[in-house]
Amino acid sequence: MKLGVGVLVAVGGLQLATAQKAPQYGKASIDELIQAMTPEEKAALLVGPGMPGYAGLVPLEGEPDVRVLGEAGGNDKVDRLAIPETVFADGPAGLRIQPKRQNDPNTYYATAFPVGTALASTWNTDLIESVGEAMGEEVKEYGVDVLLAPALNIHRNPLNGRNFEYYSEDPLVAGKIASAYIQGIQSNDVGTSIKHFAANNQETNRLSVNAHITERAMREIYLRGFEIAIKEAKPWTVMTAYNKLNGKYASASNDLLTAILRDEWGYKGLVMTDWFGGYPSFESILVEGTVSDVVAQINAGNDLLMPGTETQREALAKAIADGTVNEEAVNTSLRRILEYIQRTPTTDSYKFSNKPDLEAHAEVTRKAAAEGMILLKNDDNALPFTNKSETIAVFGDHSYSFIAGGTGSGDVNEAYSISLLQGLNNAGYSVDKELQALYEPFVEKAVEDENKRREEVGLLADNKRLPEMLPNADLVAAKAKSAAVAVITLGRNSGEQFDRKIDDDFYLGQDEVKLINTVTKAFHAEGKKVIVILNIGGVIETASWKDKVDAILLAWQPGQEGGNSVADVFSGATNPSGKLTMTFPIDYNHHASAANWLGVPAEKPTDVYYKEGIYVGYRYFNTFDVQPSYEFGFGGSYTTFEYSDVKLNTTTFEDEIKVSVKVTNTGKVAGKEVVQVYLSAPANLVDKPSEELRAFGKTKTLKPGKSETLKFTLKAKDLASFVDAQSAWIAEKGTYTVKVGASSEDIKTTATFTVNNNITAEKVNNTFDLDVQMEVLKN
């Protein structure tokens, strides 16, 4: 099959005879351009130009003729009408382009920002907006029109291979973080593409797995974050998911793309498929004559098919000519594409510099990463560690090969990445040289072997954990005598195409267990402490080993300045203020989704059943009294905070209710606190979780003894649950309890109010009828 196609133009006399008379983009109206298009030109604009060399589908010598090397694609141009091509590029954690180009001495590095889980863990929307502003400047100055981000699918299960790109198990957190990210990027007059719309919650067989989900779960859990971000931030584009929803591909779902996105949410922007969305597998693209259902995709409201194939163009052009595709849908999609193009830097003929301010952006990522780090444990004030006169014994492969970010389309080609070792050295600490001399060649060889394995497998290579070097017990005992403290870094990586494993990934490997046991035994025998740094993108098991160590700092995959960011927290230069946006379970099987992950049949699932319904994450753990290792919203600090003076402006809800709470720093160092507002609601019409997050905020930096009063406003939609029988969001009459706390379990203060009558907050369309009989979990 031929990919990387150019624009198809009409043949015969029209092409030459009307070239001079054809309306021209920039001079003619959108309606005039659409009216002048041939079926082939319409198909050329509705179907992307292909992706040369992608996945080896097309032999490619040299570099493709593209504006930005490493771009993911864009709309194609239509020469006869002077419609320009625009550029899309990957980048949830930063712009993903190629840094080196043939016959070009310059480099085009981009900043690797913290991954999604790290950004969300800040709970700081102002900070996230500043990250977006920096990222957007790189997008614009490198000649890109749209960044294919943010990604905000829900953490349904801790093993999703792309959870590192996503924000939370809670849709409010996901939506608010995504909204700030979008607003920051788009302040540069470039676009974003919010993805993957919707319910793309696993990588295994992601192109065709059929997700069976109730309408209530879709609306309350899997769509709510998108709704918040789309309404608040108005992303230029939306990217549809690969998977099916109750029997229909997301890219061909009228319920998703028209009834909800357009009619209910009022979205005006462009919708594009994920790359090869609508095909049952990447392999199927190579089968001659195989084509996605282009008619269903366009009719449903999916405007642009990416990256585009010749067969898709041929099929769509024929359908347009034959009238077998809805003409109004075709013209509406063309209008959206042209309206999008009009907004771009390309249309403005922006002279991009190829010189974004990478130095300033390094400071942004360093600050953001530090604020997203979470102090999971800190016995006897093991952290901050301020002794710089003695040595630190640094163990663990990933202390020497720190993971900046995940793999796949969420990766970034940065100029450098600061390891933990470098960060500690930069902060003035002395690291044990003998251990360093042992670790560095071992880790270098392990990384080399892993990279070689991945190159041999190719694009579809999964991630393997590096085997830990295990120093002998006598050496560790000697280091326990000579060093002041031990640091162990545990690392995990994952990415596109593959989900994580339970054994030797979610659970520690035996080599990691042995390393922890050996080091803690030796250092505790000398009365010295052991600090664990978690350099991970998603959840791992902690319950079986956390009591063995003195402190645990969850550093996530913190971007290119990661080692410096860790050192900032380690030293106390930054007081950790991150909080978990997902639950860390004691046991993997404690997750409600575990029984139905990854679907059936096990070897290649075609169907996955969301039988847990709305009970995702803390909604399940709290409601059904399942004790976690670390609960949603948890995070420590080097100081302490007191909550007081919780006030409601009324005890009877009508249109809205205002909540305020005073937070005071009662400790000895300055710090920030994340305040979480949960709501327990009456459950007469439908069952409900014991509480749900309905608002959050973060204080400014509070000096010891200082206070700040945070204020929140709750409206009827914030009180409401979706009642399927009435196709409506309803706030039930009865008594509501506001729970203000430092985590979902650490509730500091409460207040109650009443709703006198059922309130229909929003009446909606009837959508997402189940295609199978399915019983879901109820409280």
C-alpha positions in Angstrom: 0.0 0.0 0.0 1.2 3.4 -0.8 1.4 6.0 2.0 2.8 9.5 2.0 0.5 10.4 -0.8 0.3 13.8 -2.4 -2.9 15.7 -3.1 -5.2 14.1 -5.6 -6.5 16.6 -8.2 -9.2 16.2 -10.8 -8.0 15.2 -14.2 -9.1 16.5 -17.6 -9.9 20.0 -18.6 -10.9 21.2 -15.2 -7.4 21.1 -13.8 -5.9 23.4 -16.4 -8.8 25.4 -17.7 -10.0 26.6 -14.3 -6.6 27.0 -12.5 -6.6 30.7 -13.2 -10.3 31.1 -12.1 -10.2 28.9 -9.0 -10.9 30.7 -5.7 -7.8 31.1 -3.6 -7.4 30.5 0.1 -6.9 33.7 1.9 -8.9 35.6 -0.6 -12.1 33.6 -1.1 -14.5 32.6 1.6 -14.6 29.2 3.1 -17.9 28.5 1.4 -16.5 29.5 -2.0 -13.5 27.1 -1.4 -15.7 24.2 -0.5 -18.0 24.8 -3.4 -15.1 24.8 -5.8 -13.6 21.6 -4.6 -13.7 18.4 -6.6 -14.5 15.1 -4.7 -10.8 14.2 -4.9 -9.8 17.6 -3.4 -12.3 17.2 -0.6 -11.0 13.8 0.1 -7.5 15.2 0.1 -8.3 17.7 2.8 -10.4 15.2 4.9 -7.7 12.5 4.7 -4.1 13.2 5.8 -1.1 13.0 3.5 0.3 9.8 5.0 3.3 9.2 7.1 6.4 8.2 5.0 8.4 5.5 6.5 6.1 4.9 9.4 6.5 1.5 10.9 8.5 0.5 7.9 5.3 0.5 5.7 7.1 2.4 3.0 10.8 2.1 2.2 12.3 5.5 2.8 15.7 6.7 1.8 17.0 9.9 3.3 14.7 12.3 5.1 11.0 12.9 4.2 10.3 16.3 2.6 8.6 17.9 5.6 8.8 21.2 7.3 9.7 19.9 10.7 11.7 16.6 10.8 10.0 14.3 13.3 6.6 15.8 12.9 3.7 13.4 13.2 1.8 14.8 10.2 -0.8 17.4 9.5 -3.5 18.3 7.0 -2.4 18.2 3.3 -2.3 21.1 1.0 -4.6 21.7 -2.0 -2.4 23.5 -4.5 -5.1 24.5 -7.0 -6.9 26.4 -4.2 -3.7 27.6 -2.4 -4.8 25.8 0.8 -1.6 25.3 2.9 -0.5 22.3 4.8 0.0 22.6 8.5 2.1 20.6 11.0 1.2 18.4 13.9 3.7 17.0 16.4 3.6 14.7 19.4 4.3 15.9 22.8 2.5 15.4 26.1 5.8 15.9 28.0 7.3 18.3 25.4 7.6 18.8 21.7 8.7 15.6 20.0 10.8 16.3 16.9 14.1 15.1 15.5 17.1 17.1 16.8 19.5 16.3 13.9 19.0 16.9 10.2 21.0 15.9 7.2 23.5 18.5 6.0 22.5 20.8 8.8 25.0 21.6 11.6 22.3 22.9 13.9 20.4 21.0 16.5 16.7 21.2 17.3 16.4 20.0 20.8 13.2 20.4 22.8 12.7 20.5 26.6 11.7 17.3 28.3 9.1 18.4 30.9 7.8 16.1 33.7 5.4 13.4 32.6 1.7 13.7 33.2 1.5 12.0 36.5 4.2 14.3 37.8 2.5 17.5 36.5 -0.8 16.4 38.0 0.7 15.7 41.3 1.5 19.4 41.8 -2.3 20.1 42.0 -1.2 23.6 40.9 -3.0 24.8 37.9 -1.1 28.1 37.7 2.2 26.2 37.6 0.8 23.8 34.9 -0.2 26.8 32.8 3.4 28.2 33.0 4.6 24.8 31.8 2.2 25.0 28.9 3.4 28.5 28.1 7.0 27.3 27.9 6.0 24.2 25.8 3.9 26.3 23.5 6.7 28.6 22.8 8.8 25.7 21.6 5.9 24.5 19.4 5.6 27.9 17.7 9.4 28.6 17.3 10.0 25.2 15.8 7.3 25.8 13.1 4.6 23.4 14.5 0.9 24.4 14.4 -0.6 21.8 16.8 0.8 19.8 19.7 -0.8 16.4 20.0 -1.5 16.8 23.7 -2.7 16.8 26.4 -3.5 13.1 27.1 -6.0 12.7 29.9 -7.5 9.2 29.9 -8.4 7.9 33.3 -6.1 5.6 35.3 -8.7 2.8 35.3 -6.0 0.3 36.2 -2.4 0.8 37.4 -0.9 -1.4 34.6 -1.9 0.8 31.7 1.3 1.4 29.8 0.6 5.0 29.1 -0.6 6.0 32.6 2.5 8.2 32.8 1.1 10.4 30.1 -2.3 10.7 31.9 -3.1 12.6 35.0 -5.3 10.8 37.4 -7.9 8.2 38.4 -10.2 11.2 39.1 -11.8 13.2 36.2 -11.9 16.5 38.1 -8.1 16.5 38.6 -7.6 15.3 35.0 -9.9 18.0 33.6 -8.5 20.9 35.6 -4.9 20.0 34.9 -5.5 19.5 31.2 -7.4 22.8 31.1 -4.5 24.7 32.5 -2.0 22.9 30.2 -4.1 23.8 27.2 -4.5 27.4 28.1 -0.8 27.8 28.6 0.1 26.2 25.3 -2.6 28.0 23.3 -1.5 31.4 24.7 1.2 31.2 22.1 -1.4 31.1 19.3 -0.7 27.5 18.5 -3.1 24.6 19.0 -3.5 21.5 21.1 -5.2 18.2 20.5 -6.9 16.8 23.6 -6.7 13.0 23.5 -7.6 10.1 23.4 -11.4 10.7 23.2 -12.5 8.5 24.9 -12.0 5.5 27.2 -8.6 4.5 25.7 -7.5 2.9 29.0 -5.3 0.1 27.8 -2.6 -0.4 25.2 -3.2 -4.1 24.6 -5.1 -4.6 21.3 -5.9 -0.9 21.6 -6.9 -0.5 17.9 -9.9 -2.7 18.1 -10.7 -3.7 21.6 -14.4 -3.2 22.3 -14.9 -1.4 25.7 -18.3 -2.2 27.2 -19.1 0.7 29.4 -22.4 2.0 30.9 -23.5 5.5 30.0 -23.2 6.5 33.6 -19.6 5.4 33.9 -18.8 7.1 30.6 -20.3 10.4 31.6 -19.1 10.5 35.3 -15.7 9.0 34.9 -14.4 8.7 31.3 -15.9 11.9 29.7 -16.1 14.3 32.6 -12.4 15.4 32.4 -12.7 16.0 28.7 -15.9 18.0 29.3 -14.2 20.2 31.9 -11.1 20.8 29.7 -13.0 21.4 26.5 -15.5 23.8 28.0 -12.9 25.7 30.0 -9.9 25.8 27.6 -11.4 25.2 24.1 -8.6 23.1 22.6 -8.2 23.7 18.8 -8.5 20.0 18.1 -9.7 16.7 19.7 -8.2 13.3 18.8 -10.5 10.3 18.9 -9.4 7.1 20.5 -8.6 3.8 18.7 -11.0 1.6 20.7 -14.6 0.7 20.2 -17.3 1.9 22.6 -20.1 -0.6 23.0 -19.5 -1.9 19.5 -18.6 1.3 17.6 -15.2 2.7 16.9 -14.8 6.0 18.8 -13.9 7.7 15.5 -17.3 6.6 14.1 -19.4 7.2 17.2 -22.2 9.6 16.6 -23.0 9.5 20.3 -19.5 10.6 21.2 -18.7 13.1 18.4 -22.0 14.7 17.6 -24.6 14.1 20.4 -22.2 14.8 23.2 -19.1 16.7 21.9 -21.0 19.0 19.5 -24.6 19.2 20.6 -24.2 19.0 24.4 -20.8 20.6 25.0 -20.9 23.0 22.1 -17.5 22.2 20.7 -16.6 24.1 17.5 -13.1 22.8 16.8 -11.6 20.1 14.6 -11.8 16.4 15.4 -9.1 14.1 14.0 -8.5 10.3 14.4 -5.5 8.9 16.2 -3.0 7.6 13.7 -4.7 4.8 11.6 -7.8 5.0 13.8 -10.6 2.8 12.5 -8.3 0.1 11.3 -8.5 -3.1 13.3 -4.7 -3.4 13.6 -1.5 -1.9 12.2 -1.0 -5.1 10.2 -4.3 -4.6 8.5 -3.1 -1.4 6.9 -0.9 -3.6 4.7 -3.7 -5.8 3.4 -4.6 -4.6 -0.1 -8.1 -3.1 -0.2 -8.5 -2.8 3.6 -9.9 0.6 4.6 -11.4 2.1 7.6 -15.1 2.9 7.4 -14.5 6.4 6.1 -18.2 7.1 5.5 -19.1 6.2 9.1 -16.2 8.3 10.4 -17.1 11.4 8.5 -20.9 11.0 9.1 -20.2 10.7 12.9 -18.3 14.0 13.0 -14.6 12.9 12.7 -13.3 15.6 10.4 -9.8 14.5 9.6 -8.5 11.0 9.1 -4.9 10.7 10.1 -2.3 10.1 9.0 -4.2 9.1 5.9 -3.8 6.3 3.3 -4.4 6.1 -0.4 -7.3 3.7 0.0 -9.0 6.0 2.4 -8.8 8.8 -0.1 -10.1 6.7 -2.9 -12.9 5.3 -0.8 -14.0 8.8 0.4 -13.7 10.5 -3.0 -15.9 7.8 -4.4 -18.4 8.1 -1.6 -18.6 11.9 -2.1 -19.0 11.5 -5.9 -21.7 8.8 -5.4 -23.5 10.6 -2.6 -23.2 7.7 -0.2 -21.7 9.9 2.4 -23.7 12.7 4.0 -22.9 15.8 2.0 -23.7 18.1 4.9 -21.3 16.2 7.1 -18.6 16.4 4.5 -18.9 20.1 4.0 -19.2 20.7 7.8 -15.9 18.8 8.3 -14.2 20.7 5.5 -15.4 24.0 7.1 -13.9 23.0 10.4 -10.6 22.1 8.8 -10.4 25.4 7.0 -11.4 27.3 10.1 -8.6 25.5 11.9 -6.1 26.4 9.2 -7.1 30.0 9.4 -6.0 30.1 13.1 -2.5 28.7 12.5 0.9 30.3 12.5 1.2 28.8 9.0 -1.6 31.1 7.7 -0.1 34.0 9.5 3.2 33.2 7.7 4.9 33.3 11.1 8.7 33.3 10.8 9.6 30.7 13.3 13.1 31.1 14.7 14.1 27.5 15.5 15.5 29.0 18.7 13.1 28.7 21.6 14.4 29.8 25.0 15.5 26.3 26.2 17.5 27.7 29.1 14.5 29.5 30.6 12.4 26.4 30.0 14.9 24.2 31.9 14.2 26.3 34.9 10.4 25.8 34.4 10.7 22.1 34.2 13.1 21.9 37.2 10.6 23.8 39.4 7.5 21.9 38.1 9.2 18.5 38.7 10.2 19.4 42.3 6.7 20.6 43.1 5.2 17.4 41.7 7.3 15.1 43.9 5.5 13.3 46.7 6.9 12.5 50.2 5.4 9.1 50.8 7.3 8.4 54.0 9.7 10.3 56.3 10.4 8.6 59.6 12.4 10.7 62.1 12.9 13.5 59.6 15.2 11.4 57.4 14.6 14.2 54.8 15.6 16.8 54.1 19.2 15.6 54.3 21.5 18.6 54.8 24.8 17.0 55.7 27.2 17.8 52.9 30.4 17.1 54.7 30.0 13.3 54.6 29.4 10.9 51.8 26.2 9.4 50.5 26.2 5.8 49.4 24.1 5.7 46.2 22.6 2.4 45.2 20.3 1.3 42.3 20.8 1.3 38.6 18.6 4.3 38.0 20.5 6.5 40.3 23.0 6.5 37.5 20.6 6.2 34.6 17.7 8.4 35.7 14.5 8.1 33.6 13.3 11.5 32.3 10.2 10.3 30.7 8.3 7.4 29.1 8.7 5.9 25.6 6.6 6.1 22.4 4.8 9.3 21.3 5.2 10.6 24.8 9.0 10.7 24.5 11.1 13.9 23.9 14.5 14.4 22.2 16.1 16.6 24.8 19.7 17.9 24.8 20.6 16.3 28.2 19.1 14.6 31.1 20.3 15.1 34.7 20.8 11.8 36.6 20.3 11.6 40.4 24.0 11.3 40.7 24.6 14.5 38.8 21.9 16.3 40.7 23.4 15.4 44.1 26.9 16.5 42.9 25.5 19.7 41.5 23.9 20.4 44.9 27.3 20.0 46.7 26.9 16.5 48.1 29.7 14.0 48.1 28.8 10.6 46.6 30.8 7.4 47.4 33.3 7.0 44.5 33.8 3.3 44.9 30.1 2.5 44.4 30.0 5.0 41.5 32.9 3.2 39.9 31.2 -0.1 40.2 27.8 1.0 39.1 28.6 3.2 36.1 30.1 0.5 33.8 27.4 -2.0 34.9 24.6 0.4 34.1 26.1 1.5 30.9 26.2 -2.1 29.7 22.7 -2.8 30.9 21.4 0.3 29.1 23.3 -0.6 25.9 21.9 -4.2 26.0 18.4 -2.9 26.4 18.7 -0.3 23.6 20.1 -3.0 21.3 17.2 -5.3 22.1 14.7 -2.6 21.4 16.4 -1.7 18.1 16.3 -5.3 17.0 12.6 -5.7 17.9 11.8 -2.3 16.3 8.8 -0.1 16.8 6.8 -2.8 18.7 9.5 -3.3 21.4 8.2 -3.3 24.9 10.1 -2.0 27.9 12.2 -4.3 30.1 13.4 -3.3 33.5 17.2 -3.1 34.0 18.6 -5.9 36.1 19.9 -4.5 39.4 23.5 -4.7 40.3 23.8 -6.4 43.7 26.9 -5.3 45.6 28.1 -8.0 48.0 27.1 -7.8 51.6 30.6 -7.1 52.8 30.9 -4.1 50.6 27.5 -2.8 51.6 28.5 -3.2 55.3 31.7 -1.3 54.7 29.7 1.5 53.1 27.3 1.5 56.0 30.3 2.4 58.3 31.8 5.0 56.0 28.7 6.8 54.5 26.3 9.0 56.3 23.2 7.7 54.6 22.1 5.3 51.8 20.0 6.3 48.8 18.4 3.6 46.6 16.7 4.5 43.4 14.1 2.2 41.9 13.1 2.8 38.3 10.2 1.9 36.0 9.5 2.7 32.3 6.7 2.0 30.0 5.1 3.5 26.8 3.0 3.1 23.8 1.9 -0.3 22.4 2.4 -2.3 25.6 0.8 -2.5 29.0 2.8 -3.1 32.2 3.1 -6.5 33.9 2.1 -7.6 37.3 5.3 -9.5 38.2 8.7 -7.8 38.1 7.1 -4.5 37.3 4.1 -3.6 39.5 5.7 -5.8 42.1 9.4 -5.5 42.7 11.8 -8.0 41.2 13.7 -10.3 43.5 16.9 -8.4 42.8 15.3 -5.2 44.0 14.0 -6.9 47.1 17.4 -8.3 47.8 19.0 -4.9 47.3 16.6 -3.2 49.7 17.1 -6.0 52.3 20.9 -5.9 52.1 21.2 -2.1 52.3 18.7 -1.6 55.0 20.1 -4.4 57.2 23.6 -3.0 57.0 22.8 0.7 57.4 20.3 0.2 60.2 22.8 -1.9 62.0 25.0 1.2 62.1 22.0 3.4 63.1 21.9 5.1 59.7 19.0 5.8 57.4 17.9 4.5 54.0 16.1 6.7 51.6 14.3 5.3 48.5 13.8 7.5 45.4 11.0 6.2 43.1 11.8 7.1 39.5 8.6 5.8 38.0 5.7 6.8 35.7 2.9 5.0 37.4 1.9 3.0 40.4 4.0 0.2 41.9 3.5 -2.0 45.0 5.0 -0.4 48.2 3.3 -2.2 51.1 5.6 -5.1 51.3 8.8 -3.1 51.7 8.0 0.5 52.8 8.4 -0.4 56.5 12.0 -1.4 55.8 13.2 2.0 54.8 13.2 5.4 56.5 12.0 7.7 53.7 10.4 7.4 50.3 10.4 10.2 47.8 8.2 9.6 44.7 10.1 11.6 42.1 8.1 10.3 39.1 9.7 10.7 35.7 10.6 14.3 36.2 12.0 15.5 32.8 15.5 16.5 31.8 16.3 18.4 35.0 15.1 15.5 37.1 18.3 14.9 39.1 18.5 18.6 40.0 14.8 18.6 41.0 15.3 15.6 43.3 18.3 17.3 44.9 16.2 20.4 45.5 13.7 18.4 47.5 16.4 16.1 49.1 18.3 19.1 50.4 15.2 21.0 51.6 15.7 23.8 49.1 12.2 22.9 48.0 9.6 21.6 50.5 7.7 18.7 48.8 4.0 19.6 48.3 2.9 17.0 45.7 -0.1 14.7 46.4 -1.1 11.5 44.8 -3.7 11.7 42.0 -4.2 8.0 42.1 -4.4 5.2 44.7 -1.4 3.0 45.6 -3.0 -0.4 46.5 -1.6 -2.9 48.9 -2.2 -5.6 46.4 -2.8 -5.3 42.7 -6.0 -7.4 42.9 -7.5 -4.9 45.3 -8.3 -2.7 42.3 -11.9 -3.1 41.2 -10.8 -3.3 37.5 -8.3 -6.1 38.1 -10.8 -8.9 37.6 -11.6 -7.6 34.1 -8.2 -6.4 33.0 -7.3 -6.7 30.0 -10.5 -8.3 28.7 -11.2 -11.6 26.9 -9.8 -13.7 25.4 -6.7 -13.3 27.5 -4.2 -13.9 24.7 -5.6 -11.1 22.5 -8.6 -9.4 24.1 -11.4 -8.3 21.8 -13.8 -7.3 24.5 -13.2 -5.6 27.9 -16.0 -5.2 30.4 -16.0 -2.2 32.7 -18.0 -4.0 35.4 -16.7 -1.8 38.2 -18.8 1.0 36.7 -18.2 4.3 38.5 -16.1 2.7 41.2 -12.7 3.6 39.9 -9.7 4.3 42.2 -10.6 5.9 45.5 -14.3 5.8 44.8 -13.9 2.0 45.1 -11.3 1.8 47.9 -13.1 4.3 50.2 -16.7 3.1 49.5 -15.9 -0.6 50.0 -13.4 -0.1 52.8 -10.4 -1.5 51.0 -7.3 -0.3 52.7 -4.7 1.1 50.3 -0.9 1.4 50.9 -1.2 5.2 50.1 -4.6 6.8 49.5 -5.7 9.2 46.8 -4.6 12.7 47.7 -1.8 11.6 50.1 1.4 13.5 50.3 3.8 14.6 53.1 5.7 17.8 53.8 8.6 19.1 55.8 6.2 21.2 57.8 2.6 20.8 59.2 -0.7 22.5 58.5 -3.8 23.1 60.4 -7.3 23.4 58.9 -9.8 25.6 60.6 -12.8 27.9 60.2 -14.6 25.8 57.5 -17.6 27.9 56.5 -20.5 27.6 54.1 -22.3 30.7 52.9 -25.6 28.9 53.3 -27.0 25.7 54.8 -29.7 25.4 52.1 -28.5 25.0 48.5 -30.3 26.9 45.7 -28.0 27.9 42.8 -24.6 27.5 44.3 -22.8 27.1 47.6 -19.5 28.7 48.7 -17.0 26.8 50.9 -14.1 28.4 52.6 -11.4 27.0 54.9 -8.4 28.6 56.6 -5.0 26.8 56.3 -2.2 27.7 58.7 1.4 26.5 58.6 2.0 25.2 62.1 5.5 23.9 61.4 9.0 25.3 61.2 9.6 25.8 57.5 7.7 27.4 54.6 5.6 25.2 52.5 2.4 24.7 50.4 -0.6 22.6 51.1 -3.1 21.0 48.7 -6.7 21.4 50.0 -9.2 18.8 48.8 -13.0 19.2 49.0 -15.0 16.0 48.9 -18.7 15.6 48.9 -21.0 12.9 50.3 -24.4 13.0 48.7 -27.8 11.4 49.2 -28.3 8.2 47.2 -32.0 7.5 46.6 -32.2 7.6 42.8 -28.8 6.0 42.2 -26.1 4.4 44.3 -23.1 6.6 45.0 -19.5 6.5 46.3 -19.0 7.4 49.9 -17.4 10.6 48.8 -16.2 12.3 45.6 -13.7 15.1 45.0 -15.6 18.2 43.9 -13.0 20.9 44.2 -9.3 21.5 45.1 -6.9 24.3 45.5 -3.3 24.9 46.6 -2.1 27.6 49.0 0.7 29.9 48.1 4.0 29.4 49.9 3.1 29.9 53.6 5.8 30.9 56.0 5.7 29.3 59.5 2.7 30.7 61.4 1.1 32.2 58.3 -2.4 31.4 57.0 -4.4 31.5 53.8 -8.1 31.1 53.4 -9.1 29.1 50.3 -12.5 29.6 48.7 -14.5 27.2 46.5 -17.8 27.4 44.7 -20.0 24.4 44.1 -22.8 24.5 41.6 -25.6 22.1 40.9 -23.6 20.0 38.4 -20.9 19.6 41.1 -23.5 18.0 43.4 -25.1 15.9 40.7 -24.8 12.3 39.6 -25.9 11.0 36.2 -29.3 9.2 36.4 -29.5 7.0 33.4 -33.3 6.4 33.6 -33.8 10.2 33.2 -30.9 11.0 30.9 -30.0 13.8 33.3 -27.5 15.0 35.9 -29.5 15.3 39.1 -28.6 16.7 42.5 -30.8 14.7 44.8 -32.7 16.3 47.7 -31.4 15.6 51.1 -28.4 16.3 53.3 -24.9 16.7 51.8 -21.6 16.6 53.8 -18.7 18.7 52.7 -15.4 17.0 53.7 -12.3 19.2 53.6 -9.1 17.4 53.9 -5.4 16.7 53.1 -6.3 13.4 51.4 -9.3 11.3 50.6 -8.8 9.6 54.0 -7.3 12.5 56.0 -10.4 14.6 56.4 -9.7 17.6 58.6 -13.1 19.3 58.9 -16.7 18.9 57.7 -19.9 20.8 57.2 -23.4 20.0 56.0 -26.1 21.6 53.9 -29.4 20.5 52.4 -31.1 20.4 49.0 -34.8 20.7 49.4 -35.9 19.3 46.1 -34.3 17.3 43.3 -32.4 19.6 40.9 -32.0 18.7 37.3 -28.6 20.2 36.7 -28.5 19.2 33.0 -30.8 17.2 30.7 -28.8 15.3 28.0 -29.1 12.9 25.1 -29.6 9.2 25.6 -26.3 7.7 24.5 -24.0 4.7 24.8 -26.6 1.9 24.9 -24.8 -1.2 26.0 -24.3 -3.8 23.2 -24.3 -6.7 25.7 -25.9 -7.5 29.0 -23.6 -6.5 31.8 -24.1 -6.2 35.5 -22.0 -3.5 37.2 -20.8 -3.0 40.7 -23.1 -1.1 43.0 -22.8 0.3 46.5 
